[in-house]
């Protein structure tokens, strides 16, 4: 799991809590800030997933290139 995925999930939890507290207390501003933080967290988590998948593809490509070089040298 990438750093952005973890940070995004933390923001989602914080946003959900703020949204709930704002709802319970009737604080519309806090509720709106919570919804925004939740959405920002979802976006950050998605960015982290994309980064992780790109790193995995890059690693797989490096392994494949290495295997090809080994096979040529044999």
C-alpha positions as CSV (number, residue, x, y, z in Angstrom):
1,X,0.0,0.0,0.0
2,X,1.4,3.4,-1.0
3,X,1.9,6.4,1.2
4,X,-0.9,8.3,-0.6
5,X,-3.3,5.4,-0.2
6,X,-2.8,5.4,3.6
7,X,-3.0,9.2,3.9
8,X,-6.1,9.2,1.7
9,X,-7.8,6.7,3.9
10,X,-6.9,8.7,7.0
11,X,-8.4,11.8,5.5
12,X,-11.6,9.9,4.6
13,X,-12.0,8.8,8.2
14,X,-11.4,12.3,9.5
15,X,-13.8,13.7,7.0
16,X,-16.5,11.2,8.0
17,X,-16.1,12.0,11.7
18,X,-16.3,15.8,11.0
19,X,-19.4,15.2,8.8
20,X,-21.1,13.2,11.5
21,X,-20.2,15.7,14.3
22,X,-21.4,18.6,12.2
23,X,-24.6,16.7,11.5
24,X,-25.2,15.9,15.2
25,X,-24.4,19.5,16.4
26,X,-26.2,21.2,13.5
27,X,-22.9,22.8,12.4
28,X,-23.3,23.0,8.6
29,X,-19.8,24.4,8.1
30,X,-18.1,21.5,9.9
31,X,-20.4,19.1,8.1
32,X,-19.4,20.6,4.7
33,X,-15.7,20.6,5.6
34,X,-16.0,16.9,6.5
35,X,-17.6,16.0,3.2
36,X,-14.9,17.9,1.4
37,X,-12.1,16.2,3.4
38,X,-13.7,12.8,2.7
39,X,-13.7,13.5,-1.1
40,X,-10.1,14.8,-1.0
41,X,-9.2,11.6,0.8
42,X,-10.8,9.4,-1.8
43,X,-9.0,11.2,-4.6
44,X,-5.7,10.9,-2.7
45,X,-6.3,7.2,-2.2
46,X,-7.0,6.7,-5.9
47,X,-3.8,8.6,-6.8
48,X,-1.9,6.2,-4.5
49,X,-3.4,3.2,-6.2
50,X,-2.4,4.5,-9.6
51,X,1.2,5.2,-8.3
52,X,1.4,1.7,-6.9
53,X,0.1,0.0,-10.1
54,X,2.6,2.1,-12.1
55,X,5.5,1.0,-9.8
56,X,4.4,-2.7,-10.1
57,X,4.3,-2.5,-13.9
58,X,7.7,-0.8,-13.9
59,X,9.1,-3.5,-11.7
60,X,7.6,-6.3,-13.8
61,X,9.1,-4.7,-17.0
62,X,12.5,-4.5,-15.3
63,X,12.3,-8.2,-14.4
64,X,11.2,-9.2,-17.9
65,X,14.1,-7.2,-19.4
66,X,16.6,-8.9,-17.0
67,X,15.2,-12.3,-17.9
68,X,15.5,-11.6,-21.6
69,X,19.2,-10.5,-21.1
70,X,19.9,-13.7,-19.2
71,X,18.3,-15.8,-21.9
72,X,20.4,-14.1,-24.6
73,X,23.6,-14.7,-22.6
74,X,23.0,-18.4,-22.2
